[in-house]
Amino acid sequence: MKTLLNLIWLVLAGFWLAVGYAVAGIICCVLIVTIPFGIASFRIAGYTLWPFGRTVVDKPSAGAGALLGNIIWIVFAGWWLALGHLTTGIALCLTIIGIPLGVANFKLIPVSLLPLGKEIVPSNQPFATR
């Protein structure tokens, strides 16, 4: 079932979301100072390609740098990304077929709002193994 949902997600929304996050990651990596944000964008892009069967957990090694970076991210990008995922998720949930896709958009809100200090792991793995 996860594979079917991921394929539907990929065709209808995931590919374009991943392209957007990848372009943002490239721009952030070109601007040398924002490389951590670029890496976070690439991580989100991978998650948006195949979200079903995976979840986001806190990295145990994240510290004050991740906190400061997340504050900067929220101010410049996080709030509008989270708002976009929220509105798209609500719109998708208005149809019966779109409910799982809307739930996937809701799953993207925490990582798009606070991407630093997070890790994406399989859903059946409760904690990061690193």
N, C-alpha and C positions, 0 to 999 in steps of 0.2 A: 504494500500500500504506500509506503514511503517513497518508493521509486516512482510510482504513478503520479503521486502528488508533486514530486520534484520535477518530473517531466512537464506536467501541466504548468507549474510555476515557472519553469525555465522558459517555456514558449510565451506565456502571457505577460510575465513581469520580470522574472529574474535576470534574463539576459540584459535588458536595458538598464536595470538598476546596477548590475555589475559593471557595465560599461561606464556608467556615470561615476561610480566610486573609483574605478580604475583610472579614468581621466583625472579625477581630483587627486588621486595618489601620484600620478605622473607629475602634475603641476606642483604638488607639495614637495616631491623629491627634487625637482629642478631648482626650487628655492631652497637652498641648502639648510637653512635654519629650521624648516618645517618637515624635515625627513621623518621624524617620529609620527607625524600626522599622516604622511604618505604611506608609511608601513601599516598604520591603523586602517587607512582607506583600502589598501590591498586586502587586508584581513577581512574587512566587511564585504568587499567585492566577492571574495571566495565564499563567504557565508550566504550572500544573496543568490549565488548561483544554485546552491543545493541546501536549503535551510531545514528541510524535514529530516529528522533523525539526528540532528545536531543541536547543541545548546551552548550558551555562553556562561562561563564561570569566571570568578575572580582569580587572578594570578596571585599566588601567595607571596611572590617576590616583589609585587608592585609596592611602591613607596610614595614619598612626597613628590617625586618628579611626575609620576602618573597623575597624582591629585592636581598639581599645578597645571599640567598639560590638559587635563580634562576641563578645568575651569576655563582655560583659553579656548578650547574646542567648543564648549557650550556657548560662549559669547559669539564666536565667529561662524560656527557651522552647525553645532549640535541641535540647537533649538529648532531651526527650520527643517533639518532632516527628520527629527522626531515628529514634528508637526505634519510633515508630508507623509510619513509612514502611518500616522494616526488617521489622517483624513482618507488616505487610500484604503486603509484597513476597514474603516467604517463603511466606505462606499462598496467595497467588495462583500462585506457581510450583509448587504441589503439583498443579495441574491443567495439562494440555497447553494448553488454550485460554488460561489465565491467565498463561502464561509471559511474553508480551510486556508485559502489564499489570504484572506483578511487576518486570520490568526497568525499566519507567517509574517505578515507586515507588522503585527503587534509584537512578535518576537524580535523584530529588528529594532524596535524603539530603544531598548536599553543600550545596545551596542552602538547605535548611531548617536545616542546622546552622550555616553561616556565610554569611548572606545579604548582608552589607554588603561593598561592594567587588567585587561580581559583576555581570555583564551577561549577558543571554540573547540569543543570536544564532542564526541558522539553522545547521544542522549542516554545510552545505557551505561555510560561511564560517569559516575556522579562527581568525581573530582579530577582535576588535571593531574597527569602522571609525571609531569616534570618537576 
